[in-house]
Amino acid sequence: MHKKGDGVPQDNVEALKWFRMAGEQGYPMAAYNLGVLYDNGNGVPEDDVEAYAWLFVAKYGRNQEAVERMDSVAKELTPDQLTRAKALAGQYIDRYGKN
């Protein structure tokens, strides 16, 4: 609701808070939306490593939208950043991907 301003003022920072809570509970769509926020720099500084990690979590949860977006983000990463992003994704899946 906060991301689109649906019934409440549009607020990416507030959307980030709610997406993070849901993403940390293992909801793939929330993980996807976190990845999008980080990819676009909405409500947070743009961070392609963080974006890739959350999109990977969403993909792990069978969110098909995440696959294409993740591939797009990967093209923006250096090999070192991609390695870090995959490691971070693994940590997130261990913590949050068990839903």
C-alpha positions as CSV (number, residue, x, y, z in Angstrom):
1,M,0.0,0.0,0.0
2,H,2.8,2.4,0.9
3,K,4.8,1.7,-2.3
4,K,1.9,2.6,-4.5
5,G,0.1,5.1,-2.2
6,D,-3.0,2.9,-2.2
7,G,-5.2,4.3,0.6
8,V,-2.2,5.8,2.4
9,P,0.4,8.4,1.3
10,Q,3.0,7.0,-1.0
11,D,6.2,6.4,1.1
12,N,9.0,4.2,-0.1
13,V,10.7,4.3,3.4
14,E,7.6,2.9,5.0
15,A,7.1,0.4,2.2
16,L,10.7,-0.8,2.8
17,K,10.0,-1.3,6.5
18,W,6.9,-3.5,5.7
19,F,8.6,-5.4,2.9
20,R,11.6,-6.1,5.1
21,M,9.4,-7.5,7.9
22,A,7.5,-9.7,5.4
23,G,10.7,-10.7,3.5
24,E,12.4,-11.7,6.8
25,Q,9.4,-14.0,7.4
26,G,10.0,-15.7,4.1
27,Y,7.4,-14.2,1.8
28,P,8.8,-14.3,-1.8
29,M,6.8,-11.3,-3.1
30,A,8.1,-9.1,-0.2
31,A,11.7,-10.3,-1.0
32,Y,11.1,-9.4,-4.7
33,N,9.8,-5.9,-3.7
34,L,12.9,-5.4,-1.5
35,G,15.1,-6.3,-4.4
36,V,13.2,-3.8,-6.6
37,L,13.5,-1.0,-4.0
38,Y,17.3,-1.6,-3.7
39,D,17.7,-1.8,-7.5
40,N,15.9,1.5,-8.1
41,G,17.1,3.3,-4.9
42,N,13.6,3.9,-3.7
43,G,13.6,4.6,0.0
44,V,17.2,3.3,0.3
45,P,20.4,4.1,-1.4
46,E,20.7,2.1,-4.7
47,D,22.5,-1.1,-3.9
48,D,22.8,-3.8,-6.6
49,V,24.4,-6.3,-4.3
50,E,21.5,-6.1,-1.8
51,A,19.0,-6.0,-4.7
52,Y,20.5,-9.2,-6.2
53,A,20.5,-10.9,-2.8
54,W,16.8,-10.2,-2.2
55,L,15.8,-11.1,-5.7
56,F,17.6,-14.4,-5.3
57,V,15.6,-15.0,-2.2
58,A,12.4,-14.3,-4.1
59,K,13.6,-16.7,-6.9
60,Y,14.2,-19.3,-4.3
61,G,10.6,-18.8,-3.2
62,R,9.5,-19.5,-6.7
63,N,8.7,-15.9,-7.6
64,Q,9.1,-15.9,-11.4
65,E,9.3,-12.1,-11.7
66,A,12.5,-12.2,-9.7
67,V,14.4,-14.3,-12.3
68,E,14.4,-11.7,-15.1
69,R,15.0,-8.8,-12.7
70,M,17.9,-10.7,-11.0
71,D,19.5,-11.3,-14.4
72,S,19.3,-7.6,-15.2
73,V,20.9,-6.6,-11.9
74,A,23.6,-9.2,-12.3
75,K,24.7,-7.4,-15.5
76,E,25.5,-4.3,-13.4
77,L,27.7,-6.2,-11.0
78,T,31.4,-6.7,-11.1
79,P,32.5,-10.4,-10.6
80,D,33.5,-9.5,-7.0
81,Q,30.1,-7.9,-6.3
82,L,28.3,-10.9,-7.8
83,T,30.2,-13.2,-5.5
84,R,29.3,-11.0,-2.5
85,A,25.7,-10.9,-3.7
86,K,25.4,-14.6,-4.0
87,A,27.0,-15.1,-0.5
88,L,24.6,-12.6,1.0
89,A,21.7,-14.3,-0.8
90,G,22.8,-17.6,0.8
91,Q,22.8,-16.0,4.2
92,Y,19.3,-14.6,3.7
93,I,17.9,-17.9,2.4
94,D,19.4,-19.7,5.5
95,R,17.7,-17.1,7.7
96,Y,14.5,-16.2,5.9
97,G,13.9,-18.7,3.1
98,K,12.4,-21.5,5.2
99,N,8.8,-20.4,4.8
